[in-house]
Amino acid sequence: MKFHVRMLLINFMTIGALLLLAACASSPTYHPDSSMPEGDWKARAQSQQANGIEVTAAVPSAKEARELFGMPLYKKGIQPVWLRISNSRETGVNFLPVGLDPQYFTPLEVANADLKEKDAANPTNVVDEFFIQQGLGTLSVEPGETRTGFIFSKLDEGTKAFNVDIIGSAIDGSIRDFDTFTFFIPVPGLNIDHYNVDWRNLYADDEWTDLDDQQLIEIFEKMTCCVTDKKGKGSGDPLNLVIIGKPRDIYTAFIRAGWDETETVTRTSTLKTIGSFLSGGEYRYSPISGLYVFGRPQDVAFQKARVNIHERNHLRLWMSSATYEGEPVFIGQISRDIGVRFTSKTITTHKIDPDVDETREYLLENLVYAQALEKFGYVGGVGEVSFDNPKGNLTGDPWFSDGHRLVLWVTSEPVAVDDLEFVEWRRPY
């Protein structure tokens, strides 16, 4: 059966990168520190502790980075990450920058990002003591020592997600242990859609309903099959997801799995979208059109683009008034853009892969591999739509489905693949 094949592949293909994530430390807390370099970004610092190691991390915005380094690093695709690593152990440890970014930039590489503007005839121009001093220097941290400095990573706007990997050593020099500290740090600059959602006040206190298993199945199987337009008319893409978890857990799970956040529609984001659309270039945070459930557009959207804006997976989520064991329950829609076509309604639009179940299952595999999932299961609700007699979405794209909604219990704490639980409510295969 297709289900068993997927699960066998998932269990046998647990690679080392996933195992490293399992060593994630406790959830970060905000920790301003007066000893950090000056700048508003210090208030966004986060600290974590584990096994005698304390790591504090902060990420300057584009404006702050330019003020710190005197050059537009973000425009060059470079994002500085400030670290402070304190070692209270009796033995030394080593920091591995490739865990933060396998393609990180060296300080002198950053210093010479504008080398074409310098006098190439003078080779001493490539040596910039200021940038060397701003780097972390040696990667070893001796007992009782604190080391600070910047690692220069590739640019990730919105929420910056990264690992700080620390290898400990015994007295004889052998490797003793391995600790991973995982950070998710919001960075100013983009107008991300979920920043504007007042989660606490989406519903009145008396509208919330906590559901047991059977109630959740019944309610979400009776819920409307598909999204609508702004007027509540039409039947669009199928609502093929149910996600259980707090908003922060959802952000963390999807960012850990490599999804990008989405900008709201502004003049700047519109111009960037048009430019990417015409050039076929990448715009990882492009606004996603509003589709409607509960009389409102999606509360949050995520996307995972290929090399151009025309091809991407994207999903929309709406918080319902239901909770399950005290956790919010979201209804959602996921589809895969496979190109662009012209329409009489919107001039141009993305066209979706008609096999919406394939994209639904991709999300399951993606979150499992990212160790961002505790449990999963299925309920009905979409209604079976055959390959031979597909439905159309609001722009006329055909789609077909086995009729099931994927139910996902997401988590911000890594869960090993072999600890994943299948909740056998319904079986689509």
C-alpha positions as CSV (number, residue, x, y, z in Angstrom):
1,M,0.0,0.0,0.0
2,K,1.1,3.5,-0.7
3,F,0.9,4.5,2.9
4,H,3.2,1.7,4.0
5,V,5.8,2.5,1.3
6,R,5.9,6.1,2.4
7,M,6.4,5.2,6.0
8,L,9.1,2.6,5.3
9,L,11.0,5.2,3.3
10,I,10.7,7.8,6.0
11,N,12.0,5.4,8.7
12,F,14.9,4.1,6.7
13,M,16.1,7.5,5.4
14,T,16.8,9.2,8.7
15,I,20.1,10.9,7.9
16,G,22.6,12.5,10.2
17,A,21.3,16.0,9.8
18,L,18.0,15.0,11.4
19,L,19.8,13.3,14.3
20,L,21.7,16.5,14.9
21,L,18.5,18.4,15.2
22,A,17.3,16.1,17.9
23,A,19.9,17.6,20.2
24,C,18.1,20.9,20.2
25,A,18.2,22.8,23.5
26,S,15.3,24.3,25.4
27,S,13.1,27.0,23.8
28,P,14.9,30.3,23.5
29,T,14.0,33.3,25.6
30,Y,14.6,37.0,24.9
31,H,17.7,38.2,26.9
32,P,18.9,41.8,26.4
33,D,22.5,42.2,27.5
34,S,24.3,45.5,28.0
35,S,27.7,43.9,27.1
36,M,26.6,43.3,23.5
37,P,27.6,45.7,20.7
38,E,25.4,48.8,20.5
39,G,22.3,48.7,18.3
40,D,18.5,48.2,18.6
41,W,19.0,44.6,17.5
42,K,20.4,43.7,20.9
43,A,16.8,43.7,22.3
44,R,15.9,40.9,19.9
45,A,18.7,38.7,21.2
46,Q,17.8,35.2,22.4
47,S,19.7,33.0,24.9
48,Q,19.8,29.3,25.5
49,Q,21.7,27.1,28.0
50,A,22.5,23.4,28.0
51,N,25.2,21.2,29.6
52,G,27.4,24.1,30.8
53,I,27.2,26.1,27.5
54,E,25.3,29.3,27.1
55,V,24.7,30.7,23.6
56,T,23.2,34.2,22.9
57,A,22.4,35.1,19.3
58,A,21.1,38.3,17.6
59,V,20.5,39.3,14.0
60,P,20.8,42.9,12.8
61,S,18.3,44.1,10.2
62,A,19.4,45.5,6.8
63,K,19.6,49.1,8.2
64,E,21.4,48.0,11.4
65,A,23.9,45.9,9.5
66,R,24.8,48.8,7.2
67,E,25.3,51.0,10.3
68,L,27.5,48.4,11.9
69,F,29.7,47.6,8.9
70,G,29.4,50.6,6.7
71,M,28.3,48.7,3.6
72,P,24.9,47.3,2.4
73,L,25.4,43.6,3.3
74,Y,21.8,42.6,2.7
75,K,22.0,43.9,-0.9
76,K,24.9,41.6,-1.4
77,G,23.0,38.6,0.0
78,I,25.0,38.6,3.3
79,Q,23.4,38.5,6.8
80,P,25.5,38.9,9.9
81,V,24.6,36.8,12.9
82,W,26.1,37.9,16.3
83,L,27.0,35.1,18.7
84,R,28.2,35.0,22.3
85,I,29.3,31.5,23.4
86,S,30.2,31.0,27.1
87,N,31.8,27.8,28.4
88,S,31.4,27.0,32.1
89,R,32.7,23.4,31.7
90,E,36.0,22.0,32.8
91,T,37.0,21.2,29.3
92,G,37.1,23.1,26.0
93,V,34.5,23.1,23.3
94,N,34.5,24.0,19.6
95,F,31.9,25.9,17.6
96,L,31.1,24.6,14.1
97,P,30.0,27.5,11.8
98,V,28.9,25.1,9.0
99,G,26.0,24.1,11.2
100,L,24.8,27.7,11.1
101,D,25.3,28.0,7.4
102,P,27.2,25.5,5.2
103,Q,28.0,28.4,2.8
104,Y,28.9,31.1,5.3
105,F,31.2,34.0,4.3
106,T,34.6,34.6,5.9
107,P,35.2,38.1,7.3
108,L,37.7,39.1,4.5
109,E,35.3,37.7,1.9
110,V,32.7,40.1,3.3
111,A,35.2,43.0,3.5
112,N,36.0,42.5,-0.2
113,A,32.4,42.1,-1.4
114,D,32.9,45.4,-3.3
115,L,36.5,44.5,-4.5
116,K,35.7,45.7,-8.0
117,E,35.4,49.2,-6.6
118,K,38.9,49.0,-5.1
119,D,42.3,49.4,-6.5
120,A,43.0,45.9,-7.7
121,A,46.7,46.8,-8.2
122,N,47.2,47.1,-4.5
123,P,46.9,43.6,-3.0
124,T,46.9,44.9,0.6
125,N,43.4,46.3,0.0
126,V,42.0,42.8,0.5
127,V,43.2,42.8,4.1
128,D,40.7,44.6,6.4
129,E,41.5,44.4,10.1
130,F,38.1,45.8,11.1
131,F,36.2,42.8,9.6
132,I,38.7,40.4,11.0
133,Q,38.1,41.9,14.5
134,Q,34.3,41.6,14.0
135,G,34.5,37.9,13.3
136,L,34.4,35.2,16.0
137,G,38.1,34.5,15.6
138,T,39.2,31.1,16.8
139,L,36.3,28.6,16.9
140,S,37.5,27.0,20.2
141,V,36.1,28.2,23.6
142,E,38.3,27.2,26.5
143,P,37.0,26.4,30.1
144,G,35.6,29.6,31.7
145,E,35.9,31.6,28.5
146,T,33.3,33.7,26.6
147,R,33.8,34.3,22.9
148,T,31.8,36.9,20.9
149,G,31.7,37.9,17.2
150,F,29.8,37.7,14.0
151,I,29.3,34.8,11.6
152,F,28.4,36.1,8.1
153,S,25.6,33.9,6.6
154,K,23.4,33.9,3.5
155,L,20.5,36.2,3.7
156,D,17.2,35.0,5.1
157,E,14.6,37.7,5.5
158,G,11.6,37.5,7.9
159,T,12.4,35.0,10.6
160,K,16.0,33.8,10.7
161,A,16.4,30.1,11.6
162,F,19.7,28.6,12.3
163,N,21.6,26.1,14.5
164,V,24.6,26.8,16.7
165,D,26.5,23.4,16.9
166,I,29.0,22.9,19.8
167,I,31.3,19.9,20.1
168,G,32.7,19.1,23.5
169,S,36.0,17.3,24.2
170,A,37.3,15.2,27.0
171,I,40.6,15.7,28.8
172,D,42.4,13.4,26.4
173,G,41.0,15.4,23.4
174,S,38.4,12.9,22.3
175,I,34.9,14.1,21.3
176,R,32.7,13.7,24.3
177,D,29.3,15.2,23.3
178,F,27.5,17.3,20.7
179,D,25.0,20.1,21.5
180,T,22.8,21.9,19.0
181,F,21.0,25.2,19.9
182,T,18.3,26.1,17.4
183,F,17.2,29.7,17.1
184,F,14.3,31.4,15.3
185,I,14.8,35.1,15.4
186,P,12.4,37.6,13.8
187,V,14.3,40.3,11.8
188,P,12.6,43.6,10.9
189,G,12.4,44.5,7.2
190,L,9.5,42.5,5.7
191,N,5.8,43.1,6.5
192,I,5.0,39.5,7.2
193,D,1.3,38.5,7.1
194,H,1.0,36.8,10.4
195,Y,2.6,39.8,12.2
196,N,-0.7,41.6,11.8
197,V,-3.0,38.9,13.2
198,D,-4.5,39.4,16.6
199,W,-4.8,35.7,17.5
200,R,-6.3,36.3,20.9
201,N,-9.2,38.3,19.6
202,L,-10.1,36.4,16.4
203,Y,-13.0,34.9,18.4
204,A,-15.0,35.9,21.4
205,D,-14.4,33.8,24.6
206,D,-17.8,32.1,24.3
207,E,-17.1,31.0,20.7
208,W,-14.3,28.6,21.5
209,T,-15.1,24.9,21.7
210,D,-12.7,22.2,22.9
211,L,-13.3,19.0,20.9
212,D,-12.7,15.4,21.7
213,D,-11.6,12.9,18.9
214,Q,-15.1,12.1,17.6
215,Q,-16.2,15.8,17.7
216,L,-13.2,16.9,15.8
217,I,-13.7,14.3,13.1
218,E,-17.4,15.1,12.8
219,I,-16.9,18.9,12.7
220,F,-14.1,18.9,10.2
221,E,-15.7,16.3,7.9
222,K,-18.8,18.5,7.8
223,M,-16.9,21.7,7.1
224,T,-17.1,23.3,3.7
225,C,-15.0,21.4,1.1
226,C,-13.3,24.4,-0.4
227,V,-12.3,28.0,-0.2
228,T,-14.4,30.8,-1.7
229,D,-14.0,34.3,-3.1
230,K,-14.4,37.5,-1.0
231,K,-18.1,37.5,-1.5
232,G,-18.4,33.9,-0.2
233,K,-19.2,32.6,-3.6
234,G,-17.6,30.0,-5.8
235,S,-15.9,26.8,-4.9
236,G,-12.1,27.0,-5.2
237,D,-9.1,25.0,-4.0
238,P,-9.9,22.1,-1.6
239,L,-9.4,22.6,2.2
240,N,-7.1,19.6,2.5
241,L,-5.3,20.3,5.8
242,V,-6.1,20.4,9.5
243,I,-3.3,21.6,11.7
244,I,-3.2,21.4,15.4
245,G,-0.9,23.7,17.4
246,K,-0.2,27.1,18.7
247,P,0.7,29.8,16.1
248,R,4.3,29.9,17.4
249,D,4.6,26.2,17.0
250,I,3.3,26.4,13.5
251,Y,5.8,29.2,12.5
252,T,8.7,27.2,14.0
253,A,7.7,23.9,12.4
254,F,7.3,25.3,8.9
255,I,10.5,27.5,9.1
256,R,12.4,24.4,10.4
257,A,11.1,22.5,7.4
258,G,12.4,25.1,5.0
259,W,9.2,27.1,4.3
260,D,9.3,30.9,3.8
261,E,6.9,33.4,5.4
262,T,4.8,35.6,3.2
263,E,4.7,39.4,2.8
264,T,1.5,41.3,2.8
265,V,0.5,43.3,-0.3
266,T,2.3,46.6,-0.2
267,R,3.7,48.8,-3.0
268,T,7.1,47.4,-2.4
269,S,6.1,43.8,-2.3
270,T,3.9,44.3,-5.4
271,L,6.8,45.8,-7.4
272,K,9.1,43.0,-6.3
273,T,6.4,40.4,-7.4
274,I,6.0,42.1,-10.8
275,G,9.8,42.2,-11.3
276,S,10.1,38.5,-10.4
277,F,7.1,37.6,-12.5
278,L,8.5,39.3,-15.6
279,S,12.0,38.0,-15.1
280,G,11.1,34.6,-13.9
281,G,13.4,35.3,-10.9
282,E,13.0,34.1,-7.3
283,Y,11.1,36.1,-4.7
284,R,10.9,33.8,-1.6
285,Y,8.4,36.0,0.3
286,S,6.0,37.0,-2.5
287,P,2.4,37.9,-1.4
288,I,-0.2,35.1,-1.8
289,S,-3.6,36.0,-3.1
290,G,-6.4,36.0,-0.5
291,L,-8.8,33.1,-0.5
292,Y,-11.7,33.0,2.0
293,V,-12.9,30.8,4.8
294,F,-15.0,32.0,7.8
295,G,-15.6,35.1,5.8
296,R,-12.0,36.3,5.9
297,P,-8.8,35.7,3.9
298,Q,-6.1,33.4,5.3
299,D,-4.5,34.3,8.6
300,V,-1.1,33.0,7.6
301,A,0.5,31.7,4.4
302,F,3.8,29.9,3.8
303,Q,5.6,29.1,0.5
304,K,8.5,27.1,-0.8
305,A,9.6,28.3,-4.1
306,R,11.9,26.8,-6.7
307,V,14.3,29.0,-8.7
308,N,11.6,31.2,-10.0
309,I,8.3,32.7,-8.8
310,H,6.3,30.6,-11.2
311,E,6.9,27.3,-9.4
312,R,6.3,26.9,-5.7
313,N,4.4,25.1,-3.1
314,H,2.2,27.3,-1.1
315,L,-0.4,26.9,1.7
316,R,-2.9,29.0,3.5
317,L,-4.2,28.6,7.1
318,W,-7.2,29.8,9.0
319,M,-7.6,29.5,12.7
320,S,-10.9,27.9,13.6
321,S,-12.9,28.5,16.8
322,A,-12.1,24.9,17.8
323,T,-9.4,23.6,20.1
324,Y,-8.2,20.0,20.6
325,E,-6.8,19.2,24.0
326,G,-6.5,23.0,24.5
327,E,-4.5,23.5,21.3
328,P,-5.9,25.7,18.4
329,V,-7.1,23.9,15.3
330,F,-6.5,25.4,11.9
331,I,-8.1,24.5,8.6
332,G,-5.8,24.9,5.6
333,Q,-5.2,24.5,1.9
334,I,-2.1,23.5,0.1
335,S,-1.3,23.3,-3.6
336,R,1.6,23.4,-6.0
337,D,2.1,26.1,-8.6
338,I,3.5,24.6,-11.8
339,G,3.4,27.6,-14.1
340,V,1.5,30.7,-15.2
341,R,-1.4,31.1,-17.6
342,F,-3.6,33.9,-18.9
343,T,-7.2,34.3,-17.8
344,S,-10.0,36.7,-18.6
345,K,-10.6,37.3,-14.9
346,T,-7.2,38.2,-13.6
347,I,-5.1,38.5,-16.8
348,T,-2.4,36.2,-15.4
349,T,-2.6,33.5,-12.7
350,H,-0.6,30.6,-11.4
351,K,-1.9,27.2,-12.5
352,I,-1.8,24.4,-10.0
353,D,-0.9,20.8,-10.2
354,P,-4.3,19.0,-10.5
355,D,-3.1,16.2,-8.2
356,V,-3.6,18.1,-4.9
357,D,-3.2,14.9,-2.9
358,E,0.5,14.7,-4.0
359,T,1.2,18.1,-2.6
360,R,-0.6,17.3,0.6
361,E,1.6,14.2,1.0
362,Y,4.7,16.2,0.2
363,L,3.9,18.4,3.2
364,L,3.6,15.3,5.4
365,E,7.0,14.0,4.3
366,N,8.6,17.4,4.6
367,L,7.5,18.0,8.2
368,V,8.4,14.4,9.2
369,Y,12.0,14.9,7.8
370,A,12.2,18.2,9.6
371,Q,11.2,16.5,12.9
372,A,8.5,19.0,13.2
373,L,5.6,16.6,13.7
374,E,4.3,14.6,16.7
375,K,1.3,12.9,15.1
376,F,-0.7,12.7,11.9
377,G,-3.9,11.2,10.7
378,Y,-6.7,11.8,8.2
379,V,-10.3,12.8,8.2
380,G,-12.8,13.2,5.3
381,G,-14.5,16.4,4.3
382,V,-13.3,17.4,0.8
383,G,-15.3,14.7,-0.9
384,E,-13.8,12.4,-3.5
385,V,-13.2,14.0,-6.9
386,S,-12.1,11.6,-9.7
387,F,-9.4,12.0,-12.2
388,D,-11.9,11.6,-15.0
389,N,-14.3,14.2,-13.6
390,P,-12.2,16.9,-11.9
391,K,-13.4,20.0,-10.2
392,G,-12.2,23.5,-11.0
393,N,-10.8,26.2,-8.7
394,L,-11.8,29.8,-8.7
395,T,-9.6,30.5,-11.8
396,G,-10.6,27.4,-13.6
397,D,-7.7,25.1,-12.9
398,P,-8.8,21.4,-12.6
399,W,-8.1,19.3,-9.5
400,F,-8.9,15.8,-8.2
401,S,-8.6,14.2,-4.8
402,D,-9.3,11.1,-2.7
403,G,-11.4,13.5,-0.5
404,H,-9.3,13.4,2.7
405,R,-7.8,16.1,4.8
406,L,-4.4,15.5,6.4
407,V,-4.4,16.2,10.1
408,L,-1.0,17.3,11.5
409,W,0.0,17.8,15.1
410,V,3.0,20.2,14.7
411,T,5.7,20.9,17.3
412,S,8.4,23.5,17.9
413,E,10.5,20.8,19.6
414,P,12.2,18.2,17.4
415,V,10.6,14.8,17.4
416,A,12.6,11.8,16.2
417,V,11.1,10.1,13.1
418,D,10.7,6.8,14.9
419,D,8.6,8.5,17.6
420,L,6.1,9.8,15.1
421,E,2.6,8.5,15.8
422,F,-0.1,7.7,13.2
423,V,-3.6,8.4,14.5
424,E,-5.9,5.9,12.7
425,W,-9.1,7.8,12.2
426,R,-9.4,7.4,8.4
427,R,-7.1,5.7,5.8
428,P,-7.0,7.3,2.4
429,Y,-4.9,4.5,0.8
